[in-house]
Amino acid sequence: MYNHTSKNYMKKILSIVIATGLLFSCVSLEEDPQSFVTSDQFYKNGDQATAAVNAIYRKLYESGQSLYNSLFQIGVEMATDDYAAGPRARNANVRAISGLTHDPLNDRMEQLWKQSYDAINVANIAIDRIALINPSEINEVLRTRLINEAKFLRALNYFNLVRWFGGVPIVLHETASLSPENLYVEKASEDAVYQQIIQDLTDAENLPATYSSANVGRATSGAAKSLLSKVYLTREEWLKAANKSKEVIDSQTYELFEDFADVFNVATKNGKEHIFSAQFKGFFNYQGNSLASRSAPFEPPGINGDYADMINKPGKLYESFSANDERKAVTFVTQMISPVNGLLYTFEPHLHKYYDYAAVGSQGNSSKNLPIIRYAEVLLIYSEALNELNGPTPEAYWAIDEVRSRAGIEKLADISPALTKSEFRDAVFQERRKELVFEYQRWFDLVRRGADYYVATLKAAGKANAAPRHLHFPTPQREINLNPKLTQHPDWVNF
């Protein structure tokens, strides 16, 4: 990795987002873009430490194409069976990912790498500097909490990086000099990256279970445990995945909304099912959820949708939902009334989870949060892990059927009570596909099933260019050019 911190902060200047207070009810930050101070000057008290950690959260969902504000979709999810570049996706790099013709020069690969490490760099500085604040200037409980929040966010970014790119450089501290040994870091093994992720999340398990309203939306112990269960699932450490997801279930901190629509309602965000989400607030400092606009139709006058993200028709995602599945009407839309002429327009299914009716005609101001992990997924993690351990036990059926029952469809235990382990695995993956549409999960799910599964699934969905190398993204050529210690992923050498 070329260490962007050393380049951008050559004189150890750290741009800090100054918050006017704590994170409000949706981890929303007020910014003073003119506030530039050295890191030595800044980390002096609890308020400054809080502002520094707030800045890490903002790296997830800043305006523009930031990680959880559409970059995931255009840089990752386009390379699946469920999504494709829409008619108004004009960027050639995005269309290349959709058609699986991307290469190491693709600028979306560069942004996935760069923005992830930018967030990691801000987390590293916060972790190091908050630990050094004079005890008379910060409450020790707050100090520990903020450091563990930063570790959670660092782990989340490394978890994404290692799944996208394989082995990546591990950088855990602020760059102290411009020497080559500090500037240039070689890739660590995938296992080493995962061990760091697990360590950070284990520390983050000590976070509070819940927060008062001023801090709702921050990372919690439940978020750390839930993400850790997903890490273990990805590594096929089934017993650990089952045990950790069961801890979340047994905590009774979370439960499913009775109505699936409430998962995406502004009025119920950060509610009982939400474990950790990217926070959006429309009509405020450009903090809207851009996925709403990217997926909205442009046909009805006044809707003003971009239609840059579309369903990949040959993948038959829409058709996979039964007519009585209550998730279908929340996930997709086929009719809308024009706010201009009052006429009803009918069109092909569009993705609809983040469309905000309080921002009609201006969907870039959608205030709907994007779930990063929620309780329904924890139930599905538990079900999958139990099946991999012991086959489809009654407890494994119970967990998946909690999700199915909320969707208004028949319980798997009632319609298919004697599935084999392989059949039950497929059932869980199909349930994940339908439950987690447009939540940045599909690519990860396909990839962890292996090359044969990924390639066969994408080719069946009309993406003929799918190949085993697509289980990872190429190391960006720009980073290789900048860092003589970086090498290309083996699957992308002479591809």
Backbone hydrogen bonds, N-H to C=O, Kabsch-Sander energy under -0.5 kcal/mol:
donor,donor_aa,acceptor,acceptor_aa,energy
3,N,1,M,-0.7
3,N,183,L,-1.6
4,H,2,Y,-1.0
6,S,3,N,-0.6
7,K,3,N,-1.0
8,N,4,H,-3.0
9,Y,5,T,-2.7
10,M,7,K,-0.8
12,K,9,Y,-2.9
14,L,12,K,-0.6
14,L,37,V,-1.1
15,S,13,I,-0.6
16,I,14,L,-0.7
16,I,35,S,-0.8
18,I,16,I,-0.7
19,A,17,V,-0.7
26,C,23,L,-0.6
27,V,24,F,-0.6
27,V,216,V,-0.7
28,S,23,L,-1.8
35,S,32,D,-2.5
36,F,34,Q,-1.2
37,V,14,L,-1.0
39,S,12,K,-1.1
42,F,38,T,-1.9
43,Y,39,S,-1.6
44,K,42,F,-2.3
46,G,137,E,-1.8
49,A,45,N,-2.1
50,T,46,G,-2.4
51,A,47,D,-2.2
52,A,48,Q,-2.1
53,V,49,A,-1.9
54,N,50,T,-2.5
55,A,51,A,-1.6
56,I,52,A,-0.7
56,I,53,V,-0.8
57,Y,53,V,-1.7
58,R,54,N,-2.1
59,K,55,A,-0.8
59,K,56,I,-0.8
60,L,56,I,-0.5
60,L,57,Y,-1.9
61,Y,57,Y,-0.7
61,Y,58,R,-0.5
62,E,58,R,-0.7
66,S,62,E,-0.6
66,S,64,G,-1.7
66,S,69,N,-0.6
67,L,59,K,-0.6
68,Y,60,L,-3.2
69,N,66,S,-1.3
71,L,66,S,-2.2
72,F,67,L,-2.0
74,I,70,S,-2.6
75,G,71,L,-2.6
76,V,72,F,-1.6
77,E,72,F,-2.0
78,M,73,Q,-1.3
79,A,76,V,-2.0
80,T,77,E,-0.9
84,A,310,M,-2.2
86,G,308,A,-3.2
88,R,307,Y,-1.8
89,A,86,G,-2.0
90,R,88,R,-1.2
95,R,91,N,-2.1
96,A,92,A,-1.8
97,I,93,N,-1.7
98,S,94,V,-2.2
99,G,95,R,-2.0
100,L,97,I,-1.1
101,T,96,A,-3.1
102,H,96,A,-0.7
106,N,103,D,-2.1
110,E,106,N,-1.5
111,Q,107,D,-1.8
112,L,108,R,-2.4
113,W,109,M,-2.2
114,K,110,E,-3.1
115,Q,111,Q,-2.6
116,S,112,L,-1.3
117,Y,113,W,-2.3
118,D,114,K,-2.5
119,A,115,Q,-2.1
120,I,116,S,-2.2
121,N,117,Y,-2.8
122,V,118,D,-2.0
123,A,119,A,-2.1
124,N,120,I,-3.0
125,I,121,N,-2.2
126,A,122,V,-2.0
127,I,123,A,-2.8
128,D,124,N,-2.4
129,R,125,I,-2.9
130,I,126,A,-2.7
131,A,127,I,-1.1
132,L,129,R,-1.2
133,I,130,I,-1.1
137,E,134,N,-2.7
138,I,135,P,-0.6
143,R,139,N,-2.6
144,T,140,E,-2.4
145,R,141,V,-2.3
146,L,142,L,-2.8
147,I,143,R,-2.2
148,N,144,T,-2.2
149,E,145,R,-2.2
150,A,146,L,-2.3
151,K,147,I,-2.0
152,F,148,N,-2.2
153,L,149,E,-2.3
154,R,150,A,-2.4
155,A,151,K,-2.6
156,L,152,F,-2.4
157,N,153,L,-1.9
158,Y,154,R,-2.3
159,F,155,A,-2.6
160,N,156,L,-1.9
161,L,157,N,-2.4
162,V,158,Y,-2.7
163,R,159,F,-1.4
164,W,160,N,-2.2
165,F,161,L,-3.2
166,G,162,V,-1.3
171,V,169,P,-0.6
182,N,179,S,-1.3
183,L,179,S,-2.5
184,Y,180,P,-2.7
185,V,1,M,-1.3
185,V,183,L,-0.5
188,A,168,V,-1.8
193,V,189,S,-2.1
194,Y,190,E,-2.6
195,Q,191,D,-2.3
196,Q,192,A,-1.7
197,I,193,V,-2.3
198,I,194,Y,-2.8
199,Q,195,Q,-2.1
200,D,196,Q,-2.5
201,L,197,I,-2.5
202,T,198,I,-2.3
203,D,199,Q,-2.1
204,A,200,D,-2.1
205,E,201,L,-1.1
206,N,203,D,-1.7
207,L,204,A,-2.1
215,N,212,S,-2.0
216,V,212,S,-0.6
216,V,213,S,-0.7
218,R,215,N,-1.8
221,S,208,P,-2.2
224,A,220,T,-2.0
225,K,221,S,-2.6
226,S,222,G,-2.5
227,L,223,A,-2.6
228,L,224,A,-2.3
229,S,225,K,-2.3
230,K,226,S,-1.5
231,V,227,L,-2.1
232,Y,228,L,-2.4
233,L,229,S,-2.0
234,T,230,K,-2.4
235,R,231,V,-1.8
236,E,233,L,-1.4
237,E,232,Y,-2.9
238,W,236,E,-1.3
241,A,237,E,-2.4
242,A,238,W,-2.8
243,N,239,L,-2.8
244,K,240,K,-2.6
245,S,241,A,-2.2
246,K,242,A,-2.0
247,E,243,N,-1.7
248,V,244,K,-1.4
249,I,245,S,-2.2
250,D,246,K,-3.2
251,S,247,E,-1.2
252,Q,249,I,-1.3
253,T,248,V,-0.6
255,E,272,K,-1.4
260,F,258,E,-0.5
262,D,259,D,-1.7
263,V,260,F,-1.8
264,F,261,A,-1.6
268,T,265,N,-0.8
269,K,266,V,-1.2
271,G,268,T,-0.8
274,H,271,G,-0.9
275,I,273,E,-0.5
275,I,373,I,-1.3
276,F,373,I,-2.1
278,A,370,L,-3.0
281,K,287,Q,-2.3
284,F,281,K,-0.6
287,Q,281,K,-0.7
287,Q,284,F,-1.1
289,N,366,S,-2.3
290,S,288,G,-0.8
292,A,289,N,-1.2
293,S,289,N,-0.5
294,R,290,S,-2.4
295,S,291,L,-1.7
296,A,292,A,-0.9
303,I,300,P,-2.0
304,N,300,P,-0.6
305,G,297,P,-1.5
306,D,293,S,-2.9
307,Y,293,S,-0.9
307,Y,296,A,-1.0
308,A,294,R,-2.6
309,D,294,R,-2.3
310,M,84,A,-2.2
310,M,308,A,-0.5
312,N,82,D,-2.2
313,K,311,I,-1.1
315,G,312,N,-1.8
316,K,313,K,-1.9
320,S,316,K,-0.8
320,S,317,L,-1.0
321,F,318,Y,-1.3
325,D,322,S,-1.6
326,E,324,N,-0.6
326,E,407,A,-3.2
328,K,325,D,-1.7
331,T,327,R,-2.5
332,F,328,K,-2.2
333,V,350,H,-1.8
336,M,345,Y,-2.1
338,S,336,M,-0.5
338,S,343,L,-2.8
340,V,301,P,-1.0
342,G,338,S,-1.8
345,Y,336,M,-3.0
347,F,334,T,-2.5
350,H,333,V,-2.2
352,H,331,T,-2.7
353,K,331,T,-0.6
355,Y,352,H,-1.4
357,Y,355,Y,-0.6
359,A,356,D,-2.1
360,V,357,Y,-0.5
361,G,303,I,-0.5
362,S,359,A,-2.5
365,N,362,S,-2.4
366,S,363,Q,-1.8
370,L,278,A,-2.0
372,I,276,F,-2.3
373,I,276,F,-2.1
375,Y,273,E,-2.7
377,E,374,R,-0.9
378,V,374,R,-1.5
379,L,375,Y,-2.2
380,L,376,A,-1.7
381,I,377,E,-2.6
382,Y,378,V,-2.5
383,S,379,L,-2.3
384,E,380,L,-2.5
385,A,381,I,-2.6
386,L,382,Y,-2.3
387,N,383,S,-2.0
388,E,384,E,-2.2
389,L,385,A,-1.6
390,N,386,L,-2.9
391,G,387,N,-2.6
393,T,391,G,-1.9
397,Y,393,T,-2.2
398,W,394,P,-2.5
399,A,395,E,-2.0
400,I,396,A,-1.7
401,D,397,Y,-2.4
402,E,398,W,-1.5
403,V,399,A,-1.0
404,R,400,I,-2.1
405,S,401,D,-2.6
406,R,402,E,-1.5
407,A,403,V,-1.3
408,G,405,S,-1.4
409,I,404,R,-2.0
414,D,411,K,-0.8
415,I,411,K,-1.8
416,S,412,L,-2.9
419,L,416,S,-0.8
424,F,420,T,-2.7
425,R,421,K,-2.3
426,D,422,S,-2.0
427,A,423,E,-1.9
428,V,424,F,-2.4
429,F,425,R,-2.3
430,Q,426,D,-2.3
431,E,427,A,-2.0
432,R,428,V,-2.7
433,R,429,F,-2.2
434,K,430,Q,-1.8
435,E,431,E,-2.8
436,L,432,R,-2.4
437,V,434,K,-0.6
439,E,436,L,-1.6
445,D,441,Q,-2.2
446,L,442,R,-2.7
447,V,443,W,-2.5
448,R,444,F,-2.1
449,R,445,D,-0.6
449,R,446,L,-0.9
450,G,447,V,-1.9
454,Y,450,G,-2.6
455,V,451,A,-2.9
456,A,452,D,-2.3
457,T,453,Y,-2.6
458,L,454,Y,-2.4
459,K,455,V,-2.5
460,A,456,A,-2.2
461,A,457,T,-1.0
462,G,459,K,-1.6
463,K,458,L,-2.8
464,A,462,G,-1.2
466,A,463,K,-1.5
470,H,467,A,-2.1
471,L,468,P,-1.7
472,H,469,R,-1.6
473,F,164,W,-3.5
477,Q,104,P,-2.6
479,E,476,P,-0.6
480,I,476,P,-1.7
481,N,477,Q,-2.6
482,L,478,R,-1.7
483,N,479,E,-2.1
486,L,483,N,-1.8
492,W,489,H,-2.5
493,V,490,P,-1.2
494,N,492,W,-0.6
495,F,492,W,-0.7
